[in-house]
């Protein structure tokens, strides 16, 4: 018997000899059988050219092996064995029936040749023609006699439901590949079906029973041009890669861990999906199922299965602040909110186009939230996708967004492409921390099945605060340059009167203004809740004790005075006697700088002036 290494070397030499002979071998050209992309040769070991399943298994969590792979999507599933295995049950589990009629159960699969140990799939883009190739495979924990395999690629997200049911349904464009081990275990049949629904839901796309097939080494491919599909099974013992999770083989009554795959227990295949769907019509698959079955026929009884996610199509969303001088982020003229522009990039890193692309803001908008956002532009670079349908109309000033309400921003985004949406927001928070959500469908017209979010949170480095410049100015002046005598019902009294002018010289509204002047009043001189608008606004200043109504005179109800009963410091010389007055003013900025403690941003100002008793050089009548 040849060793595993000798077996692979023999296959490669045989293929090289056939190529050198000039024989027309369809699988020798760049195609799904191109070993520079992925090796389909009946083993899992990486030989240094294209990827192999050893590379894919290394990417699974906990593999402990560092080995790159060039796939654009992959899955590696470990299936249960023995009594922990999950397999099909009931007569409704047929390929031609929808998934709501399928049933699963837990327990030993019989016979043992149907027991799946692992199942795997990977997708690649052929650089020669931009075709999408998907490779698939499984290993079995038993062998012997005829056997058959099947592989479903579902567009819908399929998972196990309760009470033995399946979640998910068939979608037009689901793909099924079946293959038979015949003639003592060699592969002699490969079939490709597409789900089209209706009374006869499976359409044959290609079959070796009608197109014929050719075999080189352990690989069997459909005939005609580039191979539509190929499959291979190990004709000899092959090593289990170190990156694999434990492989168990049952011989007799027990499962034993093995370091080699026994003959015909390893199966792999590949299909050119672009040939199935046509140029530019790459599907978005979401789930993958490998199964064993009684035959390659669509009426076969289904046995064991391994099911997992296979996100062939994907979507990513990112949100970034756009820093533009005097545009974003800035304090709005009202002094109470920040205007920020964001670029929302929705990208498609997958292999197929995504459809019905939507954007929505999850932040609380409108009402008493103090937040508002508008979509102001959508940029779709040439060749990246198609505009929304019906056409998205963005009015002057932007399309107002509502919390949780989706807006379609593109009909499609092509693979490896992106679009940019500009969202402009006004918020009383600095910075505006918010989350954006993008939604799309892997199938046109279907509900969204790709949902991605991006959250701008504090400390993430994505936040974009505006620079806040709160300023408070206070001036206090003695009215008339000195104490004046006032004739009252109590007789002549000396009165010291002052004006206090308070101004906001910054760009932020100042709230909760307090004006404390103990000689004038035991409480603040302004009502609770008084605010000053930003500099340049109609209410950016307050005049106390002056001609506030611009009548030309200071009316009695406008005066701000106290009785000058005793000079400061007990001075008895009239020429030196004076009455000083101090005012303390504080206010709270409507907006704060996020990197400065709030208590350090409160505005405090003090002003003072004095009214002399005799506003003259001396008090003997000489000025």
C-alpha positions as CSV (number, residue, x, y, z in Angstrom):
1,X,0.0,0.0,0.0
2,X,1.3,3.5,-0.8
3,X,1.9,5.8,2.1
4,X,-0.1,9.1,2.2
5,X,2.8,11.1,0.9
6,X,3.4,8.5,-1.9
7,X,-0.3,8.6,-2.8
8,X,-0.4,12.3,-3.2
9,X,2.9,12.3,-5.2
10,X,1.6,9.6,-7.5
11,X,-1.6,11.6,-8.2
12,X,0.4,14.7,-9.0
13,X,2.8,12.8,-11.3
14,X,-0.1,11.2,-13.1
15,X,-1.7,14.6,-13.7
16,X,1.6,16.0,-14.9
17,X,2.0,13.1,-17.4
18,X,-1.5,13.6,-18.8
19,X,-0.9,17.3,-19.3
20,X,2.4,16.6,-20.9
21,X,0.8,14.2,-23.3
22,X,-1.4,17.0,-24.7
23,X,-4.6,15.3,-23.9
24,X,-7.6,17.6,-23.5
25,X,-8.4,17.5,-19.8
26,X,-11.1,20.0,-18.8
27,X,-10.0,20.1,-15.2
28,X,-6.4,21.1,-16.0
29,X,-7.2,24.7,-16.8
30,X,-7.9,27.4,-14.4
31,X,-11.2,26.3,-12.9
32,X,-12.8,24.9,-9.7
33,X,-10.1,22.2,-9.9
34,X,-7.3,24.7,-10.0
35,X,-4.9,23.5,-7.3
36,X,-3.3,27.0,-7.0
37,X,-6.6,28.1,-5.4
38,X,-7.6,25.0,-3.5
39,X,-6.5,21.4,-3.6
40,X,-9.1,18.8,-4.4
41,X,-7.1,15.6,-4.3
42,X,-8.7,13.5,-1.6
43,X,-6.8,14.6,1.4
44,X,-6.8,17.5,3.9
45,X,-3.1,18.3,4.0
46,X,-1.6,21.6,2.8
47,X,1.1,21.0,0.2
48,X,2.3,24.6,-0.2
49,X,0.4,25.7,-3.3
50,X,-3.4,26.4,-3.0
51,X,-5.2,26.2,0.3
52,X,-6.4,22.9,1.8
53,X,-8.6,21.9,4.7
54,X,-5.6,22.0,7.0
55,X,-5.6,25.8,6.4
56,X,-9.3,26.1,7.1
57,X,-9.2,24.0,10.3
58,X,-6.3,26.1,11.6
59,X,-8.6,29.2,11.6
60,X,-11.2,27.5,13.9
61,X,-11.1,28.7,17.5
62,X,-8.8,26.7,19.7
63,X,-6.9,25.0,16.8
64,X,-3.5,26.0,18.2
65,X,-2.0,26.0,14.7
66,X,-0.9,29.1,12.9
67,X,-1.6,28.7,9.2
68,X,-3.1,31.3,6.9
69,X,-5.9,30.8,4.4
70,X,-7.0,32.9,1.5
71,X,-10.7,32.2,1.7
72,X,-13.3,35.0,1.7
73,X,-15.6,32.9,3.9
74,X,-15.3,29.6,5.6
75,X,-16.9,27.3,8.2
76,X,-15.5,24.2,10.1
77,X,-18.1,22.2,12.1
78,X,-17.5,19.4,14.5
79,X,-20.4,17.0,14.7
80,X,-21.4,14.9,17.6
81,X,-20.8,11.2,17.6
82,X,-22.6,8.2,19.0
83,X,-25.5,9.1,21.3
84,X,-24.6,12.8,21.1
85,X,-25.1,13.0,17.4
86,X,-27.9,15.0,15.8
87,X,-29.4,13.4,12.7
88,X,-32.5,13.4,10.5
89,X,-35.6,11.6,11.5
90,X,-39.1,11.1,10.0
91,X,-40.2,10.7,6.4
92,X,-40.6,14.4,5.8
93,X,-36.8,15.0,5.8
94,X,-36.4,15.1,2.0
95,X,-34.5,17.4,-0.3
96,X,-37.6,18.2,-2.3
97,X,-39.5,19.4,0.8
98,X,-39.2,22.7,2.6
99,X,-37.3,22.9,5.9
100,X,-40.5,23.3,8.0
101,X,-41.2,19.6,7.2
102,X,-37.7,18.4,8.2
103,X,-37.2,16.8,11.6
104,X,-34.0,16.1,13.6
105,X,-33.3,13.9,16.6
106,X,-30.4,13.1,18.8
107,X,-28.9,9.6,18.9
108,X,-26.7,7.1,17.1
109,X,-26.8,7.3,13.3
110,X,-27.1,3.9,11.6
111,X,-25.3,2.4,9.8
112,X,-22.0,3.8,11.0
113,X,-20.8,4.7,7.5
114,X,-23.3,7.6,7.7
115,X,-21.7,9.1,10.8
116,X,-20.2,12.6,10.1
117,X,-17.3,13.7,12.2
118,X,-16.6,17.1,10.7
119,X,-18.0,19.2,7.9
120,X,-16.4,22.2,6.2
121,X,-16.8,24.8,3.5
122,X,-14.8,27.7,2.1
123,X,-15.2,30.3,-0.6
124,X,-12.6,31.8,-3.0
125,X,-12.5,34.2,-5.9
126,X,-10.7,32.9,-9.0
127,X,-8.3,35.7,-10.0
128,X,-8.3,34.5,-13.6
129,X,-12.0,35.2,-14.3
130,X,-13.4,36.6,-11.0
131,X,-15.6,33.5,-10.6
132,X,-16.7,32.4,-7.2
133,X,-15.6,28.9,-6.2
134,X,-17.0,27.2,-3.1
135,X,-15.3,24.1,-1.7
136,X,-16.9,21.7,0.7
137,X,-16.3,18.4,2.4
138,X,-16.7,16.1,5.4
139,X,-15.1,13.2,7.2
140,X,-16.9,10.1,8.3
141,X,-16.5,8.0,11.4
142,X,-17.2,4.8,9.5
143,X,-16.9,3.3,6.1
144,X,-17.8,0.3,4.0
145,X,-20.2,-0.3,1.1
146,X,-21.9,2.3,-1.0
147,X,-22.5,5.7,0.5
148,X,-23.7,9.1,-0.6
149,X,-23.2,12.7,0.5
150,X,-25.0,15.9,0.0
151,X,-24.2,19.6,0.7
152,X,-26.8,22.3,1.0
153,X,-26.0,26.0,0.7
154,X,-28.9,28.0,2.1
155,X,-29.5,31.7,1.5
156,X,-31.7,31.8,4.7
157,X,-30.2,31.5,8.1
158,X,-30.9,27.9,9.1
159,X,-30.6,26.5,12.6
160,X,-32.0,23.8,14.8
161,X,-35.4,24.6,16.3
162,X,-37.3,23.2,19.3
163,X,-39.0,19.8,19.3
164,X,-36.9,18.5,16.5
165,X,-37.8,21.2,14.0
166,X,-35.6,23.4,11.8
167,X,-35.6,27.2,11.8
168,X,-35.4,28.8,8.3
169,X,-36.9,28.1,4.9
170,X,-35.8,27.3,1.4
171,X,-35.1,30.4,-0.8
172,X,-35.0,30.5,-4.5
173,X,-31.3,30.0,-5.4
174,X,-30.4,27.5,-2.6
175,X,-27.9,25.0,-4.0
176,X,-27.7,21.3,-3.4
177,X,-24.7,19.1,-4.5
178,X,-25.0,15.3,-4.2
179,X,-22.4,12.6,-4.9
180,X,-22.3,8.8,-4.7
181,X,-19.5,6.5,-3.6
182,X,-19.9,3.7,-6.1
183,X,-17.7,1.0,-7.6
184,X,-16.1,0.0,-4.4
185,X,-16.0,3.5,-2.9
186,X,-14.8,5.6,-5.8
187,X,-16.8,8.7,-6.8
188,X,-18.8,8.1,-9.9
189,X,-21.6,10.7,-9.7
190,X,-21.9,14.4,-9.0
191,X,-25.1,16.3,-9.3
192,X,-25.8,20.1,-8.9
193,X,-29.4,21.3,-8.1
194,X,-30.9,24.7,-7.6
195,X,-34.0,25.3,-5.6
196,X,-36.7,27.1,-7.7
197,X,-39.8,26.3,-5.6
198,X,-43.1,25.1,-6.9
199,X,-44.3,21.5,-7.5
200,X,-40.9,20.4,-8.7
201,X,-38.7,22.6,-6.5
202,X,-35.3,21.3,-7.5
203,X,-33.9,22.2,-11.0
204,X,-31.0,20.1,-12.2
205,X,-28.1,22.4,-13.2
206,X,-25.5,19.8,-14.0
207,X,-25.1,16.1,-13.6
208,X,-22.5,13.5,-14.5
209,X,-25.4,11.2,-15.5
210,X,-26.1,13.4,-18.5
211,X,-22.9,15.4,-19.0
212,X,-20.5,12.6,-18.2
213,X,-17.5,12.9,-16.0
214,X,-13.7,12.3,-15.9
215,X,-11.4,11.0,-13.2
216,X,-7.8,11.9,-12.5
217,X,-6.4,10.3,-9.4
218,X,-9.0,10.5,-6.7
219,X,-10.8,13.5,-8.4
220,X,-13.9,13.2,-10.4
221,X,-15.3,16.2,-12.4
222,X,-18.2,16.9,-14.6
223,X,-17.3,17.0,-18.3
224,X,-17.5,20.1,-20.6
225,X,-15.4,23.2,-20.6
226,X,-14.4,24.4,-17.1
227,X,-15.6,21.8,-14.6
228,X,-18.8,23.0,-13.0
229,X,-18.1,20.7,-10.0
230,X,-15.5,18.3,-8.9
231,X,-15.3,15.8,-6.0
232,X,-12.6,13.5,-4.5
233,X,-12.4,10.9,-1.8
234,X,-9.2,9.3,-0.3
235,X,-8.3,6.0,-2.0
236,X,-5.8,5.4,0.7
237,X,-5.0,6.3,4.3
238,X,-4.4,10.0,4.7
239,X,-3.1,11.9,7.8
240,X,-5.4,13.9,10.0
241,X,-3.9,17.5,10.1
242,X,-2.7,18.8,13.4
243,X,-5.1,21.7,13.0
244,X,-8.1,19.3,13.1
245,X,-10.2,18.7,16.1
246,X,-10.2,15.1,17.3
247,X,-11.1,12.6,14.6
248,X,-12.9,9.5,15.9
249,X,-13.4,6.3,13.9
250,X,-15.7,3.5,15.0
251,X,-14.5,-0.1,14.4
252,X,-16.4,-2.7,16.3
253,X,-18.5,-1.2,19.0
254,X,-16.4,1.8,20.2
255,X,-15.2,5.1,18.8
256,X,-11.4,5.5,18.7
257,X,-9.3,8.6,18.2
258,X,-7.3,8.2,15.0
259,X,-4.5,10.2,13.5
260,X,-5.3,9.0,10.0
261,X,-8.4,9.0,7.8
262,X,-9.1,5.4,6.8
263,X,-9.8,4.7,3.1
264,X,-12.9,6.5,1.7
265,X,-13.7,8.3,4.9
266,X,-12.7,11.7,3.7
267,X,-14.7,13.5,1.0
268,X,-14.2,17.0,-0.6
269,X,-15.6,18.8,-3.6
270,X,-15.8,22.2,-5.3
271,X,-18.3,24.1,-7.4
272,X,-18.0,27.1,-9.7
273,X,-21.0,29.1,-8.4
274,X,-20.6,31.8,-11.1
275,X,-21.2,29.1,-13.8
276,X,-24.4,28.2,-11.9
277,X,-25.8,31.7,-11.5
278,X,-24.2,33.6,-14.3
279,X,-21.8,36.5,-14.4
280,X,-22.7,39.2,-11.8
281,X,-25.3,37.1,-10.1
282,X,-23.4,35.7,-7.2
283,X,-25.7,34.5,-4.4
284,X,-25.5,35.4,-0.7
285,X,-25.5,32.2,1.2
286,X,-25.9,32.2,5.0
287,X,-25.9,28.6,6.1
288,X,-24.2,25.4,5.1
289,X,-25.3,21.8,5.7
290,X,-23.3,18.6,5.0
291,X,-25.3,15.3,5.1
292,X,-25.1,11.7,4.5
293,X,-27.8,9.9,2.6
294,X,-28.9,6.7,1.0
295,X,-28.2,7.9,-2.5
296,X,-27.4,10.9,-4.7
297,X,-31.1,11.1,-5.7
298,X,-33.2,13.9,-4.5
299,X,-35.7,11.4,-3.1
300,X,-33.0,9.7,-1.0
301,X,-33.5,9.2,2.7
302,X,-31.4,11.7,4.7
303,X,-29.2,10.4,7.5
304,X,-26.7,12.4,9.5
305,X,-26.0,16.1,9.1
306,X,-23.7,18.9,10.3
307,X,-25.1,22.4,10.1
308,X,-23.4,25.8,10.6
309,X,-23.3,29.4,9.5
310,X,-21.6,30.2,6.2
311,X,-21.7,33.9,5.7
312,X,-20.7,34.3,2.1
313,X,-22.2,37.8,2.0
314,X,-21.3,40.2,4.6
315,X,-21.7,43.8,5.5
316,X,-19.8,46.3,7.7
317,X,-20.7,49.7,8.9
318,X,-18.5,52.4,10.4
319,X,-19.2,55.9,11.6
320,X,-16.6,58.7,11.8
321,X,-16.8,62.3,12.7
322,X,-15.9,64.7,9.8
323,X,-13.7,67.5,11.1
324,X,-14.1,70.6,9.0
325,X,-13.0,74.0,10.2
326,X,-16.0,76.3,11.1
327,X,-18.4,73.5,9.9
328,X,-18.0,70.4,12.1
329,X,-18.0,70.0,15.0
330,X,-19.0,73.5,16.0
331,X,-21.3,75.2,18.6
332,X,-24.5,76.2,16.9
333,X,-25.6,79.9,17.0
334,X,-28.1,79.1,19.7
335,X,-25.2,78.3,22.0
336,X,-27.0,75.2,23.4
337,X,-26.2,72.5,20.8
338,X,-23.3,71.1,18.8
339,X,-23.4,70.5,15.0
340,X,-21.5,67.5,13.9
341,X,-21.1,65.8,10.5
342,X,-20.6,62.1,10.3
343,X,-19.5,59.9,7.5
344,X,-21.3,56.5,7.6
345,X,-19.5,54.0,5.4
346,X,-21.4,50.8,4.6
347,X,-19.2,48.3,2.9
348,X,-19.6,44.8,1.5
349,X,-16.5,42.7,2.1
350,X,-18.3,39.5,0.9
351,X,-18.4,37.7,-2.4
352,X,-21.9,38.7,-3.5
353,X,-23.9,41.9,-3.9
354,X,-26.1,42.9,-1.0
355,X,-29.5,44.4,-1.6
356,X,-31.9,46.9,-0.2
357,X,-29.3,48.7,2.0
358,X,-30.8,50.7,4.8
359,X,-29.5,53.1,7.4
360,X,-31.0,54.1,10.7
361,X,-30.1,56.1,13.7
362,X,-30.7,54.4,17.1
363,X,-30.1,57.6,19.2
364,X,-33.2,59.3,20.7
365,X,-34.1,62.0,18.3
366,X,-36.7,64.8,18.4
367,X,-39.1,65.6,21.1
368,X,-37.5,66.7,24.4
369,X,-34.2,64.8,23.6
370,X,-32.5,67.9,22.2
371,X,-31.1,65.7,19.4
372,X,-31.8,65.8,15.7
373,X,-30.1,64.2,12.7
374,X,-30.6,64.5,9.0
375,X,-29.3,62.5,6.0
376,X,-27.6,65.1,3.7
377,X,-25.8,63.1,1.1
378,X,-25.3,59.6,-0.3
379,X,-22.2,58.9,-2.4
380,X,-22.0,55.7,-4.4
381,X,-18.7,55.5,-6.2
382,X,-18.8,54.4,-9.8
383,X,-19.2,50.6,-10.0
384,X,-19.9,50.2,-6.3
385,X,-23.6,49.7,-6.5
386,X,-27.0,51.1,-7.5
387,X,-29.0,54.0,-6.0
388,X,-32.0,53.4,-3.9
389,X,-35.3,52.5,-5.7
390,X,-37.5,54.4,-5.6
391,X,-35.1,57.2,-5.8
392,X,-34.0,58.8,-2.5
393,X,-34.9,62.5,-2.5
394,X,-32.8,64.5,-0.1
395,X,-34.3,68.1,0.3
396,X,-32.3,71.2,1.1
397,X,-31.2,71.0,4.7
398,X,-31.3,67.2,4.6
399,X,-33.8,64.4,5.1
400,X,-34.8,64.3,8.8
401,X,-34.2,61.0,10.5
402,X,-36.4,59.5,13.2
403,X,-35.2,57.1,15.9
404,X,-35.2,53.5,14.6
405,X,-36.8,54.3,11.3
406,X,-34.8,52.9,8.4
407,X,-34.0,54.8,5.2
408,X,-33.0,52.9,2.1
409,X,-29.7,54.5,0.9
410,X,-28.8,52.0,-1.9
411,X,-30.5,49.3,-3.9
412,X,-27.3,47.3,-4.1
413,X,-23.7,47.4,-3.0
414,X,-21.4,45.2,-5.1
415,X,-18.9,42.9,-3.5
416,X,-15.7,44.5,-2.2
417,X,-17.3,47.9,-2.5
418,X,-18.8,50.6,-0.3
419,X,-21.0,53.6,-0.2
420,X,-20.8,56.7,2.0
421,X,-23.7,58.5,3.6
422,X,-23.4,61.9,5.3
423,X,-25.4,62.4,8.4
424,X,-25.5,65.7,10.2
425,X,-26.7,66.0,13.8
426,X,-27.4,68.7,16.3
427,X,-27.2,67.6,19.9
428,X,-27.0,69.2,23.4
429,X,-24.4,66.6,24.2
430,X,-20.7,67.3,23.6
431,X,-19.6,65.0,22.0
432,X,-22.7,63.4,20.5
433,X,-22.3,59.7,21.4
434,X,-24.6,57.6,19.3
435,X,-25.0,54.3,17.4
436,X,-25.8,53.8,13.7
437,X,-27.3,50.6,12.3
438,X,-27.1,49.3,8.7
439,X,-29.4,46.6,7.3
440,X,-29.4,44.7,4.0
441,X,-30.7,41.6,2.4
442,X,-28.8,38.8,0.8
443,X,-31.8,38.4,-1.6
444,X,-33.5,41.3,-3.3
445,X,-36.9,42.0,-1.9
446,X,-36.3,39.8,1.2
447,X,-36.4,41.0,4.8
448,X,-33.0,42.2,6.1
449,X,-30.8,39.3,7.1
450,X,-27.5,41.3,7.5
451,X,-27.7,43.8,10.4
452,X,-24.6,45.6,11.6
453,X,-24.1,48.4,14.1
454,X,-21.4,50.8,15.0
455,X,-21.4,52.5,18.3
456,X,-19.5,55.8,19.1
457,X,-18.8,55.5,22.8
458,X,-16.8,57.5,25.3
459,X,-13.1,56.6,25.2
460,X,-13.3,54.8,21.9
461,X,-11.3,57.5,20.0
462,X,-14.2,57.9,17.6
463,X,-15.9,60.7,19.6
464,X,-15.6,64.2,18.2
465,X,-16.2,67.0,20.7
466,X,-16.5,70.6,19.8
467,X,-14.2,73.1,21.5
468,X,-16.3,75.1,24.0
469,X,-15.3,78.7,24.9
470,X,-17.7,79.9,27.7
471,X,-16.9,83.4,29.0
472,X,-18.5,85.7,31.5
473,X,-17.9,89.5,31.8
474,X,-19.1,91.6,34.8
475,X,-18.7,95.4,35.3
476,X,-19.9,97.4,38.3
477,X,-20.1,101.2,38.4
478,X,-21.1,103.8,41.0
479,X,-24.0,105.9,39.6
480,X,-23.2,109.6,39.6
481,X,-19.7,109.0,40.8
482,X,-20.7,109.3,44.4
483,X,-23.3,109.1,47.2
484,X,-26.3,111.2,46.6
485,X,-28.9,112.6,49.0
486,X,-32.5,111.4,48.5
487,X,-35.5,113.1,50.1
488,X,-37.7,110.4,51.5
489,X,-40.6,110.2,53.9
490,X,-38.0,109.5,56.5
491,X,-36.1,112.6,55.6
492,X,-32.9,113.1,53.7
493,X,-31.0,109.8,53.2
494,X,-27.6,109.1,51.7
495,X,-27.8,106.5,49.0
496,X,-25.1,104.6,47.2
497,X,-26.4,103.4,43.8
498,X,-24.6,101.1,41.4
499,X,-25.1,99.6,37.9
500,X,-24.1,96.0,37.2
501,X,-23.6,94.9,33.6
502,X,-23.3,91.2,33.0
503,X,-22.4,89.9,29.5
504,X,-21.8,86.5,27.9
505,X,-18.7,87.0,25.7
506,X,-18.4,83.3,24.8
507,X,-20.1,81.0,22.2
508,X,-22.1,79.0,24.7
509,X,-25.4,79.9,26.4
510,X,-24.9,80.4,30.2
511,X,-27.6,79.0,32.4
512,X,-28.7,79.3,36.0
513,X,-27.3,82.8,36.4
514,X,-26.8,84.0,40.0
515,X,-26.0,87.6,41.0
516,X,-25.1,87.8,44.7
517,X,-24.7,91.3,46.2
518,X,-25.3,91.1,50.0
519,X,-25.5,94.8,50.5
520,X,-28.3,95.0,47.9
521,X,-30.2,91.8,48.6
522,X,-30.1,88.6,50.6
523,X,-31.1,86.7,47.5
524,X,-29.9,86.7,43.9
525,X,-30.6,89.9,42.0
526,X,-32.0,87.9,39.0
527,X,-34.8,85.4,38.9
528,X,-34.0,81.7,39.2
529,X,-33.4,80.1,35.8
530,X,-32.1,83.3,34.1
531,X,-29.9,82.6,31.1
532,X,-27.6,84.6,28.8
533,X,-27.5,83.7,25.2
534,X,-24.1,83.4,23.3
535,X,-22.3,86.6,22.3
536,X,-24.1,88.4,19.5
537,X,-27.5,87.1,20.4
538,X,-30.4,89.4,21.5
539,X,-30.1,88.3,25.2
540,X,-26.4,88.1,25.6
541,X,-26.3,90.7,28.4
542,X,-28.2,92.1,31.4
543,X,-28.0,95.6,32.9
544,X,-29.0,95.9,36.6
545,X,-29.4,99.4,38.2
546,X,-29.3,101.3,35.0
547,X,-31.6,102.6,32.3
548,X,-32.7,99.1,31.3
549,X,-35.8,100.3,29.4
550,X,-33.8,102.9,27.5
551,X,-36.1,105.7,28.6
552,X,-33.3,108.2,29.2
553,X,-33.6,108.2,32.9
554,X,-33.1,105.6,35.6
555,X,-36.5,105.0,37.1
556,X,-37.1,104.2,40.8
557,X,-37.8,100.6,40.0
558,X,-34.6,100.3,38.0
559,X,-32.3,101.7,40.7
560,X,-30.0,99.4,42.6
561,X,-29.1,101.2,45.8
562,X,-28.4,100.8,49.5
563,X,-28.4,103.3,52.3
564,X,-25.0,104.8,52.9
565,X,-25.4,104.8,56.7
566,X,-21.7,104.4,57.7
567,X,-18.6,104.7,55.6
568,X,-16.4,101.6,55.1
569,X,-13.8,101.1,57.8
570,X,-15.5,103.6,60.1
571,X,-13.7,106.5,58.4
572,X,-14.9,109.8,59.8
573,X,-13.2,112.2,57.4
574,X,-15.9,113.0,54.8
575,X,-13.2,113.5,52.1
576,X,-12.1,109.9,52.6
577,X,-15.4,108.2,53.3
578,X,-16.5,105.7,50.7
579,X,-19.0,102.9,50.3
580,X,-17.7,99.9,48.4
581,X,-19.9,97.3,46.8
582,X,-18.9,93.8,45.5
583,X,-21.0,91.6,43.3
584,X,-20.3,87.8,42.7
585,X,-21.8,86.3,39.5
586,X,-21.9,82.7,38.5
587,X,-23.4,80.7,35.6
588,X,-23.4,77.2,34.2
589,X,-22.4,76.7,30.6
590,X,-25.1,74.9,28.5
591,X,-22.3,72.8,26.9
592,X,-19.2,71.4,28.5
593,X,-15.8,70.4,27.3
594,X,-15.7,66.6,27.9
595,X,-12.0,66.5,29.0
596,X,-12.4,69.1,31.7
597,X,-14.1,68.4,35.1
598,X,-17.6,70.0,35.1
599,X,-16.9,71.9,38.3
600,X,-13.9,73.6,36.6
601,X,-16.0,74.9,33.8
602,X,-18.5,76.8,36.0
603,X,-18.2,80.5,35.2
604,X,-17.4,82.9,38.2
605,X,-16.7,86.6,38.0
606,X,-16.4,89.3,40.7
607,X,-16.7,93.0,40.2
608,X,-16.6,95.9,42.6
609,X,-16.7,99.7,42.7
610,X,-17.0,102.3,45.4
611,X,-19.1,105.4,45.8
612,X,-17.3,108.2,47.7
613,X,-19.3,110.3,50.1
614,X,-18.0,113.5,48.6
615,X,-17.1,113.1,44.9
616,X,-14.8,116.1,45.0
617,X,-11.2,117.0,46.0
618,X,-12.4,118.4,49.4
619,X,-15.7,119.2,50.8
620,X,-15.3,122.9,51.4
621,X,-17.0,123.8,48.2
622,X,-13.9,124.0,46.1
623,X,-13.9,121.5,43.3
